[in-house]
Amino acid sequence: MKNILLLGAGRSSDVLIDYLLKLCRSEGYQLTVADAVKQTAHAKIIANGGEHTAAQAIALDGNNQEQCRSVVQNADVVISLLPPAAHLTVAQACVEFGKPLLTASYVSPEMRALHKDAEEKGVLLLNELGFDPGIDHMSAMQIIDRLHAEDAVITAFRSYAGGLVAPEYDNNPWHYKFTWNPRNVVLAGKGTAKYMINGQMKYVPYHRLFSHTEDVFVEGLGDYEGYPNRDSVIYRELYGLRQIPTILRGTLRRKGFCAAWDTFVQLGMTDDEIIIDNSANMTYREFTNMFLQYSRTYLVEEKLAMMMNVPRKSELIDKIEWLGLFGHHKIGLERATPAQILQHLLEQKWKLEEGDRDMVILQHRFEYHKAEGNFELVSDLIVYGNDNRHTAMAKTVGLPLGIGAKLLLTNQIQLTGVQIPVKEEIYKPILAELAELGIVFRERIRSVE
Amino acid sequence: MKNILLLGAGRSSDVLIDYLLKLCRSEGYQLTVADAVKQTAHAKIIANGGEHTAAQAIALDGNNQEQCRSVVQNADVVISLLPPAAHLTVAQACVEFGKPLLTASYVSPEMRALHKDAEEKGVLLLNELGFDPGIDHMSAMQIIDRLHAEDAVITAFRSYAGGLVAPEYDNNPWHYKFTWNPRNVVLAGKGTAKYMINGQMKYVPYHRLFSHTEDVFVEGLGDYEGYPNRDSVIYRELYGLRQIPTILRGTLRRKGFCAAWDTFVQLGMTDDEIIIDNSANMTYREFTNMFLQYSRTYLVEEKLAMMMNVPRKSELIDKIEWLGLFGHHKIGLERATPAQILQHLLEQKWKLEEGDRDMVILQHRFEYHKAEGNFELVSDLIVYGNDNRHTAMAKTVGLPLGIGAKLLLTNQIQLTGVQIPVKEEIYKPILAELAELGIVFRERIRSVE
């Protein structure tokens, strides 16, 4: 009997566990769900109808190397939903015992360093197999390979992805709710983003990132905007687009979000290093004022409007006001960083309520020319969540991992080493099954001057 | 015979070595100058007239713990001019063998952790005994103690210090030349600054630091400006000003410098983490353009002016142009960070030429009230360098260390543990001897409404 080991039963594991339990029932596999708290793993199995299946929950300390080794040794395929920093111990055990590993995380330098060992051992460490990164790579590569087969020369590639609240449940001025790890949202974009436009390399430091947006129109949904995401330029190599003059990957938000979020960056409220003294007893108004110049004349609202160069009565200031950052509520969080205080507030205001549904959007936009002329191809994916647990994010992260596990257990992937899903061998069967499960791209091509 | 050990014979050690050699001659002490390169230490001794004195040069690897221990063991007082990160090994050896240590660096958390051990051992680790930090602490404390003795209530304290080029040699549009470690200047202000004004705590993130300046007028010299320096609020405690509503320590620059330097911060050019591909063959114009939005319409100069919200013909753009950042010269530095590239350029443009003289300025401004009314006290220190080696910076950093060593060798300091020079026992004799050596503050007090 083959064993699937899933590490981490966090809040986006439901769809994956549901998929794996069905797979176990039909194929006679065994599933082990490991979490720091055994009860969490057990509850997820029960919640997804796994009571009478061959599924077991175990407690696992991701930092305990010996324990990791012993559970990995008994598995046939390992899926890690642990935080990225915890993947390495697992990956080392996978290489040692020759067990394939799947993650939805970006390849870290430490992970990349295992490539040679993994190849020699004939084992696959397949990362970036979630939504973004994951489905974005696979769907982009399917189009790129097809265009190249048609002798097209691709001159520009832009790709934007975002996890958002579905329009019917979008009832706040930010048009945003947390559908994913709030901490990652608060700290998003730290570092310097890098992309290429018309052959020119562009670097965008964090403090200009959220004012450095492009408009993105999504048919049927309307106006969005995107900001550049990390290093887009490495994908010239990874996507086989070595000569492409324009390449940009970005994060998608509802129009107006980035200008307002920029307020936090400009103020310094996303700083996660300094500790604010006496933060528990401070009011949110005092917190906001701490980042604004002293004045005897102007109110906090007025100083912020001046700093951001907008009128006092403006959408931007309204958004900040709606969050309560001018209010007299106490923060109630002791010795916190500004980022922790901001996250604490946003978690109350941007909560996905019971009954709310989320949505993910992915849009690729290619420009290319062929013998017949110049073309633009737009490929959109829009997925809605079913409910609070079976979110669009949980589907689009979990299903590629589940399908990947199935392919590995049936020996349909021969690739070894540290990989991301850019090869046809991987993306073709996964995208095909995703389509069967309702995760379908729509594509339109128009001729341009 | 008593032994003085000086670690590090870098470019600002001349005045200190000169002082110590004279001390050795008059008191019969022995000086050992240790440097990574023995020849450097030897050359400094010769250059300062130490050929026929009891001074020796040795080679020392600051990271070699055993070697540090053996040289410290033979010393009666140790002065470290090593980079701050190298002080710890030396400090540990000083505690072990009960030898006092003097440095001109900020107390690091690791240094602070040695306090208890040093106290138990009865040994003094005296840090921040240079110019800034150093003379600033001592001169501020002398005034604060005096005002407190006069029953004054101090309501505001601002202190600005800067190392600059002397006015007669100030012949570039930035009104700045490197008189100190260029790397520290390029990376200055990273992190979040913290100060207090009228009882309100203020945080200034790095990307707003250089637009967050105060005007500072220096009598006889003219208009300067200052930006907040690190954490000013801890000095409420350290200076015995626990209730003071306004406290700010800052760095002084010639007026207009900060707005222009802000350009580099806004662009992202002070980033010291990302590596620029192919930087050697890139021109400075391409480098600048990399940080600016793509445009078919506007020139690099125009895009920069728009980003900084100044006219194309403006002092700010002239300053950038003067540096050559719009020019077609190749950078010639391989795989460098933006900060390294910027430093490389500035070192050519802001070089202190043969014959140039530098200057340091320190200004304290106190507001206080007494029974008789409200007062403002301004205390200025202006020191000029003699030449390229005996700079104002080398004097004001080196002499306090030299005098401190003399006081320790004659048992005039009883303090132990990790300290900064805020106690009368230290500042009184040091400021008195500095005054004899021409380092004199001028003070004026005026009555205010």
Interface residues (C-beta under 8 A of the other chain):
Chain A: G191 T192 K194 I197 N198 Q200 M201 K202 Y203 V204 P205 H207 R208 H212 Q266 L267 G268 D271 E273 I274 D277 N289 M290 F291 L292 Q293 Y294 P338
Chain B: G191 T192 K194 I197 N198 Q200 M201 K202 Y203 V204 P205 H207 R208 H212 Q266 L267 G268 D271 E273 I274 D277 N289 M290 F291 L292 Q293 Y294 P338
